[in-house]
Amino acid sequence: MKTLIINCGSSSLKYQLIDMATEKSMVQGLVERIGIEGSILTQKIEDRDKYIINTPMKDHKDAIKLVLEALVDKENGIIKSMDEIGAVGHRVVHGGEKYSESVIITDEVIQSIKDCIILAPLHNPPNITGIEACQELMPNTPMVAVFDTAFHQTMPKEAYICPLPYELYEKYGIRKYGFHGTSHKYVANKVAKVMGKNIEDLKIITCHLGNGCSIAAIKGGRSIDTSMGFTPVAGLMMGTRSGSIDPSVITFLIEEHGYTIEEVDDLLNKKSGVLGISGVSSDFRDVIAEADKGNIRAQLALDIFHYKVRAQIAAYAGIMGGVDTIVFTAGIGENSSLTRRESLRGLEFFGFTINEEKNSIRGKIQEISNEGSKVKIYQIPTNEELMIARDTAKLVK
């Protein structure tokens, strides 16, 4: 069975078509800068030149349509028609407490995902757009929702219960959920395999750093804490999201300066983070380029980001009673040597040094710490799509 995986992020879309008989990826694609100037689709098929389309994409619906056209393109595609696809697996960010595992998509499931938009306003809408666009174009193909929140269901109560009146958790489900679970699970298992260790014997810190960012503490193969919270806006500073801040800032803006709830929500989710500090872009590549030119605010945005990552890594080493390996993944984590180096600066007392030559290599599974380091540092490209494909194939069968 051929399974199409759709992974919609806040400003990007990754896709793969996987032959589940071999778990081999037939085609990989990435749509970047959705809703941002310079939108681009890049499709890769083994032993062929990259297929690149530069065209404006105002939203994820435009992106999905372009993806499907690229798959069946007579010269550059991989299949003759959509009928060759046996199932579609969709990454869905937030399922609330209702879903702790993957499910076949029904009208009820779609409504539940819509009900959680308030919890994931940047991601659930494009997730739904991806689902509905595929349903419209492939009405007879079964589809599965794979939730980011599932992996973090192993967190203990002391990690996920918010220090608010307990009845707010009981009545409204206000708690830490955590996100990027599929990615954290994949790279944790992958690094254990690369190290030749049993994951149950390891204390792992996984750093998923992209336009959205989260860090997880994984002990014995189980997530015991993660930086994102009730919604993906919590935790680290990100591309456009503020990360965790003093909640009184919200009441201050509303009471003293006349902001509406909607304006504050838009501010925290879409106008803050690296974009808000730098005034340049939410794309780290743009910000790094400006910092290299001497842009003070761009450099400040990077300094704050690296500080936040460094502090979270140190905290999770503390709650696990140590750390055996730290893994960097996702767009920035896999590709930015600057981010890896600066996020670890000052943590060398853990017992590692960085091999600068290896650290300069992008997007490769490798250890970047020097031989003899007590704590091993790795960069591992994530493969959320394969994890999603496995769940999808299992449910459809």
N, C-alpha and C positions, 0 to 999 in steps of 0.2 A: 504494500500500500504506500502511495505517495502522500505525504502529509505536509500541508502548507502551514507555516508558522508565521503569525503576524504579531509583532512586538512594537506597539505604539508607545513612544515616550512623549515627553512634553513638547519637544521640538524636533523629534526624529522618529524614524520608523525603520526597524530592522526586519528582514524577512528571510526565510529559507524554505526551500522545498527539499524534504528529506525522504529518502527511500528507506522505509522502516525495516525492510528485509535485511539491510546491511547497516542501517543507521548512518548511511553516507549522505552528506549534503550534495544535492545535485546542482543547486544554485544558491548563492548568497547575495543579498542585496542590502543596501543602506540608503535611506533617504534622509538627507540632512537639511537643517535650516528651514524647516517647515514654518511658514509664516514670517520668515526673516529673508531679507534680500540675499540673493545668491543660492536659492534652493537648488539642490542637485540630487539625482538618483545615480547610484553606482551599482551595477550588477556584475557579479563575477561567476563565471563558469569555467571549470578546470580546462586547461589547454586552449583557452580562448582569450582574446583581448577583452579588457573591461568594456562593458557597455555603459556609457555615460550619457545621461540626459540632463541638460541644464535648462530648466524652465520654471517659471514662477509657480509656487504651490501655496495657495492662501490658507489651506487647512488640511486636515488629515484625510478628508474625503477625496480631495484632489490627489493626494499621495497614494492612497489605496488604488484608485483607478489607474494611475500610472504604473504601479507595481504589476497589476494583473495584465496590463497591456504589454509590459516588458517580458513577462513569463511566456506569452504566446506569440511574441514577435517572430515573424517568419525567418529573419536572418540572425537575430540575437537571442531569441528565447530558448526554452528547454523543453516545452511541451506543445502539442498541437492544439489542445483545447482544455478548458477547465474541467472537462469530464474525466481527465486523467487523475485529478486530485481526489483522493478518497476521504479526506477529512481536513478540517482547518482547526488549528489550535491557537487560541488568542490569549495573550498575556493580559490579565486584568489586575489592576493595582489593589483595589480595596473591595473586599467582600464582607466587611464587618465581622461580627461573631457568627453570622449565619453559615458561612462556608469556611471549613477548615481543610478542605481538599478540593480537587478539581471536579467539575461537573459538566455533563452535557448541557449545552445552551438551549433553553426554552424561553418562551415569553416571560415566564415567572422569573427566570434567572436574569434576563435583561432588565426587568423592572427592579429587581434587587440591586443590580449594579447601578441603575439610575438613582435608587434611593441612597446610595453611598456617595453620590457626587459631592455632597456637602463635606464628606470626609476626605475626598481626593479630587478637588476641583480642577487641577491641571491634567490629571491622568485619566480618570474614569470617563470623561466626555470623549477624548480621542479613542479610548478602548471601545466604547459603544459605537462610535462612528465606524471603526474598523469592522466590528461585528456586523453592523447593519449594512455596510457597503458590500461585504462578502455575501451576506444572505441575499441581497438584491441580485447580485451577479451570479451566485451559485446556490440557488434556492433548494436544491435537492442534496446538497453536501452537508453531512453532519458536522457540527462545530462544538468545540469544547472550550470552557473558560478555565484557565489555570491562574490561581490567585497568588499574588505576591505575599499575602499575609500568612499563608499556610505554614511555611517553615518556622515562623516565629511563635507558633502556638505552644512550643515547649518551654517558653519563658516562665520562670516561677512568678508567683503573685507579687513578691517584693519588687520584681522588675517591671511588671506591667500595670499594677494598680496605681492610679494617680492619687497624690495626697490631697484629695478633696473629700467632702462628705461621701461615705461609702454608698449611700443610696443613689448617688448619681451614676455609679457604675451599675448598680442593680436595675435602675429604671431606664437608663439611656445608653448603657454600654460604653460609657466614657472610660477609656483605658488606653494603654499603649498597645498598638497592633504590630507595628514594624512593617517594613516593605523591602523590596528588592530580594525577597526570600528565595526566589528561584536562582538568582545569581549567586547569593551567598552560599546556598546549598551546593551549587555546582562547583564553585572554586574551592570550597572547603574539602569536598571529596577529591577533587583533582589534585590539590596540593598534597594531600595524604598519600595518594597513589604515586605522585612524582617523588616524594620523599621515601617511599617504600615503607611507610608506617601505617599502623592501624589507626584510623581516625578516632577511635574510642580512647586512644592513649595520648591524644594531642590537645593542646590549648592553642586555638587559632584565632587570630584577629583578621577579619576580611574587610577590606576597604573598597567599596563600590563607589567610585568617583566619576561622575559624568555631569550632565546638566542638573540631574538630581543626584544627591550624594547620601550614602549611609554607611555606617560601620557596624559590624556585628561581632559579638564575643561568642565563640563556638567552642564549647568544652565537651569532649567526648562525642563529638558529632551532632550535638544538640545546641540550638540557639538558646543562650541564657540571657542575652540582652542585645539590644540594637538601638541605634541613635534616633531613628525616626519614631514618631509616637502615635498619637490619636489620628493624626493625618500626616502626609509626607512633608508638611511644612516645618515640622519639628526637627531638632538635631543640629546637624552641621549647616553652615552657610552654604548656599548652592548658587546655581546660575541666576535664577530670579527670585528664589525663596530666601526668606530671612534666616531660617533656622530658629532655634530656641532663643527667645528674648524675654525680658521682664514683661509679664502680661499687663502690668499697669501702664505700659506705653500705649496700649490700645484704648483704655479708658481716658488717658490723658489726651490723645488725639481727638476722641469723640467729644469729651466734655469741654476741653479748653480751646479746641481749634475747629469744631464743627464738622469733623469727618463723619460720614455715615458708616454703618456697618459694612456695606458693600464696598465703599472706598477703602476701608481698612483691610478687608479681605483681599481686594485687588492689589493693594500696596504690599502686603506680606507675601503673596503668592507670585505676583508677576512683575513687581517693580523694585524688589529688594535684592539682597544677595550681591553677587559679583556685579550684576548690572547696576544696582542701586549705588554701590560704593564707587565703582569705576566711572559710571556715566558713559561707558563705551559700548558694551555689549554683554549679552549673557553667555556668549561663546568664549571659552577660556583662551582659544587660540588668538582671537582678536585682542583680548585683554593682555596676554603675554606679549604680543607684538607691540602694543602701545607702551607697556612697561619698559620694554627694551629701548624704546625711543625717548624714555625719560618722563613719561606721563606719571605724575606723582600719585594721582588717585588710582590709576590702574595698578601701580605697584602696591599701594595700600590694600586694595582689594585682594591681591594675591597673598600679601603678608597675613591678613586676617584669616583667609581661607586655610593657609598652611598651619597657622596657630591653632585653629579649631580642630583640624584633623589630628594634629600632634597631641592635643589635650585629650581627645577622645580615645586615642590609642593607649595613652598612659593610664587612663581611667579603667579601661577594660582589662589591661594587664593586671591592674590592682584587684578587680573583683574576681578574676580567675586564679589569683595567687601565682601569677607568672604568665609567660607566653612562650610557645615553642616556635611559632612562625607567624609572620605578618604578610598578608597577600594584598597586592594592589590589582584592581580590575576595573572594567568599564572604560569608556572613552578616554577620560583623563588619566585614570589609574594605569591603563595599559600603555598609553602613548606619550605621556609627559614625564620626561626624566626630571625636569625641574620640580614637578609636583611631588614625585617620590622622594627626591633628595631633601627638599625643604620640609616635607611633612615628617621626616624622620630626624631632622636636625635637632640635636640635644637629647635624643633618646638612646644614644650610643651606649649609655651605662647599662642598658638591657643586656649587652654582650654581643654587638655586631658592628661591622664596618661595611660600607658600601663599596662595591667594585664599580668605579665610575665608567669603565669601558663597557661592561655589561649593562649598566643602567642607561647608557645612551642608546641602546637598541630598543626599537619600538615594537609593541604588539607580538611578543614572542613568549612562549612558556619558558621561563628560566629563573634560576636563583640569581639575585643581584647582590647578595651579600658575599663577602670574601670567605674563602676557605678557612675553617676554624672558628667562624662566628657561632656563638652559643645559640642565638636566636637567628633563624633563617628568614631572609627576606625574599619574597618571590613576586614576580609579575606574571599573571596568568590571564590571558584573554577569556572573558566569560563566554559561556555558551548556553544562555537561557533557552535558546530555541530547541536544543536537543532535549533538555529537561521537559520542556513543554510538549515536544513531539512524543516522548515516551508516555506521558500521562494521557495525551490525546489518543494515541493508538490503543492503549490499554482499555480506555473507556469505550471507544468505538467498537472494538472487538467484542 
